[in-house]
Amino acid sequence: MTNETKGITVKIDAGLHAQVREYIEAHGMTMAEFVAQALDNELHPKYQLQEASTMANTRTVAFQVPEDLFQRIKEYLARNNMTQRQFFLGLIEAELDREQNERYDLQAAESAKADPAETEQAGNDTGPDADEQAASEEDSQPDPEETAPENELAM
């Protein structure tokens, strides 16, 4: 973006204007900052909307929340340029993924614990035992009678 600024003048509903004023005062913003942020968020959304393709097989989930929590959610959505649907779907999917991963980890741990003999055998099955290894090392040592003394050169 350039540092050059231009003006925008719009007429909006008085009720919406009051909401905007209340918002910018609560967030310590100027009207110009608010409008610039709103336009930037609209032109360059942080989240891609999934529209018609996902609407075919949907179900409704409804619940009530306390008023103060509802207001906090509305403020969060405004700050992050999100819809309620995006927000709650994101929370639900994140929790379902977290729980599924936790369940998978628990099953893997139980599976490992259920058959410790298999785990122990796998740990001991690393190669020949000590006696076999010692015998093989003896076989690989050259016979002292077959080696030439160090001070003689073999040609």
Sequence and secondary structure as in RCSB ss.txt:
>XXXX:A:sequence
MTNETKGITVKIDAGLHAQVREYIEAHGMTMAEFVAQALDNELHPKYQLQEASTMANTRTVAFQVPEDLFQRIKE
YLARNNMTQRQFFLGLIEAELDREQNERYDLQAAESAKADPAETEQAGNDTGPDADEQAASEEDSQPDPEETAPE
NELAM
>XXXX:A:secstr
  S          HHHHHHHHHHHHHTT  HHHHHHHHHHHHHS SS    HHHHTT         HHHHHHHHH
HHHHHT  HHHHHHHHHHHHHHHHHHHHHHHHHHHHHHH HHHHHHHHH SSS HHHHHHHHHHHS  TTTS  T
TS   
